């Protein structure tokens, strides 16, 4: 937003699109991402 629309650092960024994108990603690829993340710490 700062580059394309000339907004500053104090401009509010909508949180809803990020929440919906995270929900879609977790529904589609939640288990593989979780197993990958746990493998990073040696927990699986």
mmCIF file of the N, C-alpha and C atoms, coordinates in Angstrom:
data_MODEL
# 
_entry.id   MODEL 
# 
loop_
_atom_site.group_PDB 
_atom_site.id 
_atom_site.type_symbol 
_atom_site.label_atom_id 
_atom_site.label_alt_id 
_atom_site.label_comp_id 
_atom_site.label_asym_id 
_atom_site.label_entity_id 
_atom_site.label_seq_id 
_atom_site.pdbx_PDB_ins_code 
_atom_site.Cartn_x 
_atom_site.Cartn_y 
_atom_site.Cartn_z 
_atom_site.occupancy 
_atom_site.B_iso_or_equiv 
_atom_site.pdbx_formal_charge 
_atom_site.auth_seq_id 
_atom_site.auth_comp_id 
_atom_site.auth_asym_id 
_atom_site.auth_atom_id 
_atom_site.pdbx_PDB_model_num 
ATOM 1   N N  . UNK A 1 1  ? 0.820   -1.185  0.000  1.00 0.00 ? 1  UNK A N  1 
ATOM 2   C CA . UNK A 1 1  ? 0.000   0.000   0.000  1.00 0.00 ? 1  UNK A CA 1 
ATOM 3   C C  . UNK A 1 1  ? 0.863   1.247   0.000  1.00 0.00 ? 1  UNK A C  1 
ATOM 4   N N  . UNK A 1 2  ? 1.956   1.163   0.694  1.00 0.00 ? 2  UNK A N  1 
ATOM 5   C CA . UNK A 1 2  ? 2.803   2.347   0.794  1.00 0.00 ? 2  UNK A CA 1 
ATOM 6   C C  . UNK A 1 2  ? 3.396   2.711   -0.559 1.00 0.00 ? 2  UNK A C  1 
ATOM 7   N N  . UNK A 1 3  ? 3.758   1.709   -1.337 1.00 0.00 ? 3  UNK A N  1 
ATOM 8   C CA . UNK A 1 3  ? 4.393   1.972   -2.623 1.00 0.00 ? 3  UNK A CA 1 
ATOM 9   C C  . UNK A 1 3  ? 3.363   2.347   -3.686 1.00 0.00 ? 3  UNK A C  1 
ATOM 10  N N  . UNK A 1 4  ? 2.294   1.571   -3.778 1.00 0.00 ? 4  UNK A N  1 
ATOM 11  C CA . UNK A 1 4  ? 1.358   1.733   -4.876 1.00 0.00 ? 4  UNK A CA 1 
ATOM 12  C C  . UNK A 1 4  ? 0.335   2.845   -4.662 1.00 0.00 ? 4  UNK A C  1 
ATOM 13  N N  . UNK A 1 5  ? -0.041  3.118   -3.426 1.00 0.00 ? 5  UNK A N  1 
ATOM 14  C CA . UNK A 1 5  ? -1.074  4.103   -3.165 1.00 0.00 ? 5  UNK A CA 1 
ATOM 15  C C  . UNK A 1 5  ? -0.560  5.323   -2.412 1.00 0.00 ? 5  UNK A C  1 
ATOM 16  N N  . UNK A 1 6  ? 0.697   5.354   -2.095 1.00 0.00 ? 6  UNK A N  1 
ATOM 17  C CA . UNK A 1 6  ? 1.273   6.499   -1.416 1.00 0.00 ? 6  UNK A CA 1 
ATOM 18  C C  . UNK A 1 6  ? 0.825   6.641   0.030  1.00 0.00 ? 6  UNK A C  1 
ATOM 19  N N  . UNK A 1 7  ? 0.481   5.549   0.682  1.00 0.00 ? 7  UNK A N  1 
ATOM 20  C CA . UNK A 1 7  ? 0.038   5.583   2.074  1.00 0.00 ? 7  UNK A CA 1 
ATOM 21  C C  . UNK A 1 7  ? 1.248   5.560   2.994  1.00 0.00 ? 7  UNK A C  1 
ATOM 22  N N  . UNK A 1 8  ? 1.053   6.024   4.209  1.00 0.00 ? 8  UNK A N  1 
ATOM 23  C CA . UNK A 1 8  ? 2.137   6.058   5.190  1.00 0.00 ? 8  UNK A CA 1 
ATOM 24  C C  . UNK A 1 8  ? 2.093   4.864   6.115  1.00 0.00 ? 8  UNK A C  1 
ATOM 25  N N  . UNK A 1 9  ? 3.023   4.835   7.071  1.00 0.00 ? 9  UNK A N  1 
ATOM 26  C CA . UNK A 1 9  ? 3.085   3.737   8.030  1.00 0.00 ? 9  UNK A CA 1 
ATOM 27  C C  . UNK A 1 9  ? 1.936   3.750   9.020  1.00 0.00 ? 9  UNK A C  1 
ATOM 28  N N  . UNK A 1 10 ? 1.294   4.864   9.190  1.00 0.00 ? 10 UNK A N  1 
ATOM 29  C CA . UNK A 1 10 ? 0.200   4.979   10.154 1.00 0.00 ? 10 UNK A CA 1 
ATOM 30  C C  . UNK A 1 10 ? -1.148  4.578   9.562  1.00 0.00 ? 10 UNK A C  1 
ATOM 31  N N  . UNK A 1 11 ? -1.197  4.214   8.291  1.00 0.00 ? 11 UNK A N  1 
ATOM 32  C CA . UNK A 1 11 ? -2.441  3.822   7.639  1.00 0.00 ? 11 UNK A CA 1 
ATOM 33  C C  . UNK A 1 11 ? -2.872  2.441   8.141  1.00 0.00 ? 11 UNK A C  1 
ATOM 34  N N  . UNK A 1 12 ? -4.136  2.315   8.476  1.00 0.00 ? 12 UNK A N  1 
ATOM 35  C CA . UNK A 1 12 ? -4.665  1.031   8.955  1.00 0.00 ? 12 UNK A CA 1 
ATOM 36  C C  . UNK A 1 12 ? -4.772  0.040   7.795  1.00 0.00 ? 12 UNK A C  1 
ATOM 37  N N  . UNK A 1 13 ? -4.415  -1.195  8.062  1.00 0.00 ? 13 UNK A N  1 
ATOM 38  C CA . UNK A 1 13 ? -4.510  -2.260  7.071  1.00 0.00 ? 13 UNK A CA 1 
ATOM 39  C C  . UNK A 1 13 ? -5.667  -3.168  7.475  1.00 0.00 ? 13 UNK A C  1 
ATOM 40  N N  . UNK A 1 14 ? -6.592  -3.460  6.565  1.00 0.00 ? 14 UNK A N  1 
ATOM 41  C CA . UNK A 1 14 ? -7.718  -4.336  6.913  1.00 0.00 ? 14 UNK A CA 1 
ATOM 42  C C  . UNK A 1 14 ? -7.229  -5.730  7.307  1.00 0.00 ? 14 UNK A C  1 
ATOM 43  N N  . UNK A 1 15 ? -7.794  -6.275  8.376  1.00 0.00 ? 15 UNK A N  1 
ATOM 44  C CA . UNK A 1 15 ? -7.360  -7.563  8.898  1.00 0.00 ? 15 UNK A CA 1 
ATOM 45  C C  . UNK A 1 15 ? -8.196  -8.710  8.348  1.00 0.00 ? 15 UNK A C  1 
ATOM 46  N N  . UNK A 1 16 ? -9.405  -8.439  7.893  1.00 0.00 ? 16 UNK A N  1 
ATOM 47  C CA . UNK A 1 16 ? -10.315 -9.466  7.405  1.00 0.00 ? 16 UNK A CA 1 
ATOM 48  C C  . UNK A 1 16 ? -9.769  -10.290 6.255  1.00 0.00 ? 16 UNK A C  1 
ATOM 49  N N  . UNK A 1 17 ? -9.191  -9.674  5.219  1.00 0.00 ? 17 UNK A N  1 
ATOM 50  C CA . UNK A 1 17 ? -8.647  -10.475 4.113  1.00 0.00 ? 17 UNK A CA 1 
ATOM 51  C C  . UNK A 1 17 ? -7.548  -11.441 4.554  1.00 0.00 ? 17 UNK A C  1 
ATOM 52  N N  . UNK A 1 18 ? -6.733  -11.032 5.513  1.00 0.00 ? 18 UNK A N  1 
ATOM 53  C CA . UNK A 1 18 ? -5.677  -11.920 6.002  1.00 0.00 ? 18 UNK A CA 1 
ATOM 54  C C  . UNK A 1 18 ? -6.263  -13.094 6.778  1.00 0.00 ? 18 UNK A C  1 
ATOM 55  N N  . UNK A 1 19 ? -7.316  -12.840 7.545  1.00 0.00 ? 19 UNK A N  1 
ATOM 56  C CA . UNK A 1 19 ? -7.980  -13.918 8.271  1.00 0.00 ? 19 UNK A CA 1 
ATOM 57  C C  . UNK A 1 19 ? -8.616  -14.923 7.317  1.00 0.00 ? 19 UNK A C  1 
ATOM 58  N N  . UNK A 1 20 ? -9.291  -14.421 6.287  1.00 0.00 ? 20 UNK A N  1 
ATOM 59  C CA . UNK A 1 20 ? -9.942  -15.340 5.346  1.00 0.00 ? 20 UNK A CA 1 
ATOM 60  C C  . UNK A 1 20 ? -8.914  -16.127 4.543  1.00 0.00 ? 20 UNK A C  1 
ATOM 61  N N  . UNK A 1 21 ? -7.823  -15.510 4.158  1.00 0.00 ? 21 UNK A N  1 
ATOM 62  C CA . UNK A 1 21 ? -6.773  -16.232 3.441  1.00 0.00 ? 21 UNK A CA 1 
ATOM 63  C C  . UNK A 1 21 ? -6.154  -17.309 4.327  1.00 0.00 ? 21 UNK A C  1 
ATOM 64  N N  . UNK A 1 22 ? -5.921  -16.998 5.584  1.00 0.00 ? 22 UNK A N  1 
ATOM 65  C CA . UNK A 1 22 ? -5.383  -17.995 6.518  1.00 0.00 ? 22 UNK A CA 1 
ATOM 66  C C  . UNK A 1 22 ? -6.338  -19.155 6.727  1.00 0.00 ? 22 UNK A C  1 
ATOM 67  N N  . UNK A 1 23 ? -7.640  -18.876 6.764  1.00 0.00 ? 23 UNK A N  1 
ATOM 68  C CA . UNK A 1 23 ? -8.629  -19.950 6.913  1.00 0.00 ? 23 UNK A CA 1 
ATOM 69  C C  . UNK A 1 23 ? -8.626  -20.868 5.711  1.00 0.00 ? 23 UNK A C  1 
ATOM 70  N N  . UNK A 1 24 ? -8.554  -20.307 4.517  1.00 0.00 ? 24 UNK A N  1 
ATOM 71  C CA . UNK A 1 24 ? -8.545  -21.122 3.301  1.00 0.00 ? 24 UNK A CA 1 
ATOM 72  C C  . UNK A 1 24 ? -7.280  -21.973 3.237  1.00 0.00 ? 24 UNK A C  1 
ATOM 73  N N  . UNK A 1 25 ? -6.150  -21.379 3.570  1.00 0.00 ? 25 UNK A N  1 
ATOM 74  C CA . UNK A 1 25 ? -4.884  -22.128 3.546  1.00 0.00 ? 25 UNK A CA 1 
ATOM 75  C C  . UNK A 1 25 ? -4.912  -23.255 4.571  1.00 0.00 ? 25 UNK A C  1 
ATOM 76  N N  . UNK A 1 26 ? -5.442  -22.989 5.768  1.00 0.00 ? 26 UNK A N  1 
ATOM 77  C CA . UNK A 1 26 ? -5.470  -24.032 6.787  1.00 0.00 ? 26 UNK A CA 1 
ATOM 78  C C  . UNK A 1 26 ? -6.443  -25.147 6.436  1.00 0.00 ? 26 UNK A C  1 
ATOM 79  N N  . UNK A 1 27 ? -7.535  -24.822 5.770  1.00 0.00 ? 27 UNK A N  1 
ATOM 80  C CA . UNK A 1 27 ? -8.466  -25.870 5.338  1.00 0.00 ? 27 UNK A CA 1 
ATOM 81  C C  . UNK A 1 27 ? -7.862  -26.738 4.241  1.00 0.00 ? 27 UNK A C  1 
ATOM 82  N N  . UNK A 1 28 ? -7.125  -26.121 3.340  1.00 0.00 ? 28 UNK A N  1 
ATOM 83  C CA . UNK A 1 28 ? -6.577  -26.862 2.204  1.00 0.00 ? 28 UNK A CA 1 
ATOM 84  C C  . UNK A 1 28 ? -5.299  -27.618 2.562  1.00 0.00 ? 28 UNK A C  1 
ATOM 85  N N  . UNK A 1 29 ? -4.398  -26.979 3.306  1.00 0.00 ? 29 UNK A N  1 
ATOM 86  C CA . UNK A 1 29 ? -3.076  -27.573 3.545  1.00 0.00 ? 29 UNK A CA 1 
ATOM 87  C C  . UNK A 1 29 ? -2.694  -27.560 5.020  1.00 0.00 ? 29 UNK A C  1 
ATOM 88  N N  . UNK A 1 30 ? -3.653  -27.597 5.924  1.00 0.00 ? 30 UNK A N  1 
ATOM 89  C CA . UNK A 1 30 ? -3.373  -27.476 7.350  1.00 0.00 ? 30 UNK A CA 1 
ATOM 90  C C  . UNK A 1 30 ? -2.507  -28.578 7.917  1.00 0.00 ? 30 UNK A C  1 
ATOM 91  N N  . UNK A 1 31 ? -2.855  -29.824 7.651  1.00 0.00 ? 31 UNK A N  1 
ATOM 92  C CA . UNK A 1 31 ? -2.100  -30.953 8.214  1.00 0.00 ? 31 UNK A CA 1 
ATOM 93  C C  . UNK A 1 31 ? -0.658  -31.005 7.699  1.00 0.00 ? 31 UNK A C  1 
ATOM 94  N N  . UNK A 1 32 ? -0.417  -30.883 6.387  1.00 0.00 ? 32 UNK A N  1 
ATOM 95  C CA . UNK A 1 32 ? 0.990   -30.895 5.935  1.00 0.00 ? 32 UNK A CA 1 
ATOM 96  C C  . UNK A 1 32 ? 1.822   -29.750 6.503  1.00 0.00 ? 32 UNK A C  1 
ATOM 97  N N  . UNK A 1 33 ? 1.217   -28.577 6.648  1.00 0.00 ? 33 UNK A N  1 
ATOM 98  C CA . UNK A 1 33 ? 1.954   -27.445 7.226  1.00 0.00 ? 33 UNK A CA 1 
ATOM 99  C C  . UNK A 1 33 ? 2.268   -27.723 8.689  1.00 0.00 ? 33 UNK A C  1 
ATOM 100 N N  . UNK A 1 34 ? 1.323   -28.284 9.423  1.00 0.00 ? 34 UNK A N  1 
ATOM 101 C CA . UNK A 1 34 ? 1.548   -28.602 10.834 1.00 0.00 ? 34 UNK A CA 1 
ATOM 102 C C  . UNK A 1 34 ? 2.656   -29.638 10.993 1.00 0.00 ? 34 UNK A C  1 
ATOM 103 N N  . UNK A 1 35 ? 2.631   -30.693 10.197 1.00 0.00 ? 35 UNK A N  1 
ATOM 104 C CA . UNK A 1 35 ? 3.675   -31.727 10.288 1.00 0.00 ? 35 UNK A CA 1 
ATOM 105 C C  . UNK A 1 35 ? 5.040   -31.166 9.912  1.00 0.00 ? 35 UNK A C  1 
ATOM 106 N N  . UNK A 1 36 ? 5.083   -30.293 8.910  1.00 0.00 ? 36 UNK A N  1 
ATOM 107 C CA . UNK A 1 36 ? 6.344   -29.676 8.523  1.00 0.00 ? 36 UNK A CA 1 
ATOM 108 C C  . UNK A 1 36 ? 6.882   -28.806 9.662  1.00 0.00 ? 36 UNK A C  1 
ATOM 109 N N  . UNK A 1 37 ? 5.992   -28.033 10.286 1.00 0.00 ? 37 UNK A N  1 
ATOM 110 C CA . UNK A 1 37 ? 6.396   -27.143 11.367 1.00 0.00 ? 37 UNK A CA 1 
ATOM 111 C C  . UNK A 1 37 ? 6.897   -27.941 12.573 1.00 0.00 ? 37 UNK A C  1 
ATOM 112 N N  . UNK A 1 38 ? 6.208   -29.014 12.903 1.00 0.00 ? 38 UNK A N  1 
ATOM 113 C CA . UNK A 1 38 ? 6.659   -29.829 14.025 1.00 0.00 ? 38 UNK A CA 1 
ATOM 114 C C  . UNK A 1 38 ? 7.978   -30.526 13.724 1.00 0.00 ? 38 UNK A C  1 
ATOM 115 N N  . UNK A 1 39 ? 8.207   -30.896 12.480 1.00 0.00 ? 39 UNK A N  1 
ATOM 116 C CA . UNK A 1 39 ? 9.461   -31.541 12.116 1.00 0.00 ? 39 UNK A CA 1 
ATOM 117 C C  . UNK A 1 39 ? 10.641  -30.570 12.240 1.00 0.00 ? 39 UNK A C  1 
ATOM 118 N N  . UNK A 1 40 ? 10.386  -29.279 12.088 1.00 0.00 ? 40 UNK A N  1 
ATOM 119 C CA . UNK A 1 40 ? 11.463  -28.300 12.247 1.00 0.00 ? 40 UNK A CA 1 
ATOM 120 C C  . UNK A 1 40 ? 12.047  -28.332 13.657 1.00 0.00 ? 40 UNK A C  1 
ATOM 121 N N  . UNK A 1 41 ? 11.189  -28.542 14.637 1.00 0.00 ? 41 UNK A N  1 
ATOM 122 C CA . UNK A 1 41 ? 11.638  -28.580 16.014 1.00 0.00 ? 41 UNK A CA 1 
ATOM 123 C C  . UNK A 1 41 ? 11.972  -29.977 16.501 1.00 0.00 ? 41 UNK A C  1 
ATOM 124 N N  . UNK A 1 42 ? 11.856  -30.965 15.636 1.00 0.00 ? 42 UNK A N  1 
ATOM 125 C CA . UNK A 1 42 ? 12.153  -32.327 16.021 1.00 0.00 ? 42 UNK A CA 1 
ATOM 126 C C  . UNK A 1 42 ? 11.078  -32.955 16.892 1.00 0.00 ? 42 UNK A C  1 
ATOM 127 N N  . UNK A 1 43 ? 9.852   -32.487 16.778 1.00 0.00 ? 43 UNK A N  1 
ATOM 128 C CA . UNK A 1 43 ? 8.778   -32.977 17.629 1.00 0.00 ? 43 UNK A CA 1 
ATOM 129 C C  . UNK A 1 43 ? 7.941   -34.080 16.990 1.00 0.00 ? 43 UNK A C  1 
ATOM 130 N N  . UNK A 1 44 ? 8.233   -34.408 15.751 1.00 0.00 ? 44 UNK A N  1 
ATOM 131 C CA . UNK A 1 44 ? 7.425   -35.484 15.142 1.00 0.00 ? 44 UNK A CA 1 
ATOM 132 C C  . UNK A 1 44 ? 8.277   -36.631 14.675 1.00 0.00 ? 44 UNK A C  1 
# 
